[in-house]
Amino acid sequence: MNDTVTLRLNGDVPLAEFAKAVTGLNALLRALSAEVAAGSAIDWTISALDWSSATTTARGWSAEPEAVVRVVGAYGSVGRALRDGATIPYAMPVEHAAREITSVLNGRIPTIDFETAEADFEVLAAPKPAQAPIERVVFGGVSGRIQTLTNRGSLRFTLYDLLHDRAVSCYLAEGREAIMRDAWGKLAVVEGLVRRDPLTGRPTAIRRVTNVTLRAEGTVGDFVRARGASPSLTGLSAEDAIRRIRDA
């Protein structure tokens, strides 16, 4: 079930600005719940708070699960409107909360991602409505360590990629839960539809995860077996050293 929303602040994020954005997220979820799920009590809890990224994921629970799905869908609609510079299609409390979140956009925080299990929307400080969004989602794989594995109605987990050591939100395709057995804390290659940051190229989300391949960890003394893998460069000029490494 689509019952989570994620807010990601990109860049060099001051603590005060992160706190302000999370306050705005809380206000936004309350306002959306009141508008699109009136009469349904929804309990929003922190599902993931990733330490290396300014990323917060909230999961909704209600005796009426469809009410949570409606709010999550509305959250995505708000993100789309902010990305496109369009009018937010909800009442003023929703718009005020959304503007509180985007008020932290500045030189240190250039973009904010509004993310659900179905889609994510990158919001810039100055959106350009006339410019069509560029598709940056392709099938591929990302290597990293699996953390923050949760299963409550749906299965979402966090992968810390090896290259950037940043959190990547991962969503399993339906019926693929078994591939995550004994995967928590392990190094793995996660395959699916990978969404990347257009500025840095780093992965930010993987949807419809189809395969998770666990990777063997290194053992003490492995570096000794690599001895001799690199050619000796003693006494060589810079040009000859580069040529020898290239041809090794």
N, C-alpha and C positions, 0 to 999 in steps of 0.2 A: 504494500500500500504506500502511496505517495504521502508520507506524513512528516517529512522533515523540510526545514528551510535552512539555508546557510548564507551567512554574510561574511565576505572576505575583503579586508582592506589591504591594498597592495602598496608597497613602498616602505619608507622608513616611518613607522607608525608610533607617534608619542602615546604614552599611556592615557593621557587625558582625552585625546581624540578617540582612542579605542573605546574608552568608557562612554563617551558621548554617543558614539555610533551604536553601541549595545543598548543604551537607554532608548535610542530612537527605534531600534529593532523591537524592543519590548512594546513600545507605544504603537508601532505599526501593526504588530500581531494582535494587540488588543483591539485596535480600531477596525482591522479587517474582520476579526471574529465577531464584533458587534454588528458589522454591516452585512456580511455574507453568510453568517452562521448564527443569526439572532435566535435566542432561545436555547442554544446548545452550549453547555459549559465545556470549555476546552482548557486543559491543563498543559501549559507549555513548559518544558524542562530542558535544561542544557544536555544535549546528547553527546557533544564533542566540543572541546576547547583546545585547539592545537597550539602547542607551545612554540613552534618555530614559525608560525604564521599567525597574523591577526585574523583568525578565522573562528567563527562561532556557529555551531549547528544546534538548532532547537527542534525538538520533536513534540508533536501535539498528541494528546490523548483525550478521547471523549467517548461517552456511551453511544454516541452517534458518529461512527468513523467517517461517514460521508461529509460531515461538517468540517472535519480536519482537512479532507481532500479539497473542499471548496476554498478554504483559507489559503492552503498551499498554492492552489491555482491562481488565486487573487494576488498573492505575493509575487508570483512570476509575472503577472500582468503589470504590476507596479514597476518591477525591474525593467520590463520591456519599454514601458512608457518613458521611464527616466533615461534609458539608453538612447531612445529615438528622439528625445526632446519633445514628446507628445504630451497631451493632457492626460493626467492620471484619472482613470474612469471611475473614481470613487469619491465619497464625500470629503469635506475639508479635514476632519480629523486624520484620515489616511494620508492626505497630501501633506499636512503639517508634520506628521511623523516621518514620512519619506524625506522631506526637505531637511529635517533634523539630521538624518543619516548622511545625506549628501553634502551637508554644510562642512564636513571635515575634509572634503576634497580641496587640496592645495598643492603646493610644490612638493611636499614630502609624501603626500598620499595622492598619486595621480589618477588612480582608478579604484572603483569598488565593484565587486561582483555580487549580484543577487542570484543565488543558486538554489535549484530544487533537483529532485531526482530526474526530472524530464528535460530541463534546460537551464542555461545560465546566461545572465545578461551583464555585460561589462559597461559600467557607467563612468563616463569621463567628466571632467570638470566643465567642459564646454561641448555638449553633444552637437552633432551636425545632422539635423533631420533629413536634409536632402541627400545625404550619402548613405547608400544601402550598406547594411552590416556585412562584413567580410566573413565568409564561412571558414572557421579554423578548427573544424572537427574532422578527424580522419581515423580510420581503424589502424591500430598499432599496439605497441607494448611499452611499458615503463618498468624499469627495475627499481626496487626499493625494499624497505622493511615495513611489514604490515603492523599497524597499530590501531587502537580505538575501534575494535570490532564490536558492533552492536546488532542485536536482533530483537526487534519489538514491532511486529507487524511487517517489517521490511528489513532487508539486510544492507547496511551501509558500513563501509570501513574506510580507514585512512591509511594511505601509503605514503611513507616519507621517501621521496625519490633519492637515489644515491648521488646524483650529480649536483642537485641544489640543496638537498636536505630540507625540503619544504613540503608541506602537507598537500596531498592530492586526494580529493574526495572520490571514492569509488562506489559504484552502484551495481549490484549483481543483476544480471538478466534473470527473468523469472524461471524458476526451476533449477537454478545453478547453485543453490545453497551448499550442496555436498562438496563442491570444490574448495570450500574454505575450511574444511575439517583439519584441525591441528595446524592452522596457518598463522595464528596470532604470534607476533614477535619474530616471525621468520623472514629471511630474505626471499624475495620472489619476483617473478616477471608477471605483471598483470596486463592482460590483453583485452581490448575493447575499443570503444569509440573515445579517442583521446582528444580533449580540448586543451589548447596551449595558449599561453599569454602571447599576444601579438608583438609585444615589445621585447620580451626576453626569450621567448620560445620555450619556457619551462611549462611542464604539464600542470594543469590546475584541477582537472576532473576527468574521470574515466567512467563512461556510462555503458550499460549493456555488457558488463564484463562477461566474457565467454570462457576465459581460461585463466587459471592461476597456477604457475609452475614454480614450485619451491626450488631454491638454489642452495647448493651445499655451502656451508660456512667454512672459512679457513681454520686451520688448526695451528697450535704453537709450533714454530719451527718451519712453517711453510716457506718463509722467505729464503731459507738456506737452499732449498731445491731450485730457486731461481738463479743461483749463482752461475755465472758464465753465460747467461742468456743475452747480456749486452756485450758487444765486442770491446776489447781494450782500446782506449783512446790515448794512451800514454805516448808522449812525444810527437803527436800529430798536430799539424796546423789546424786552424778552425775549419778551413774548407775541406781538408781531408777527413776530419772528424765527422762533419755533417754528412759527407758522402758515405762514410763507412756505416753510420747509423741508418742512413736511408737504404743502403743495400743489404743490411743485416737480415 
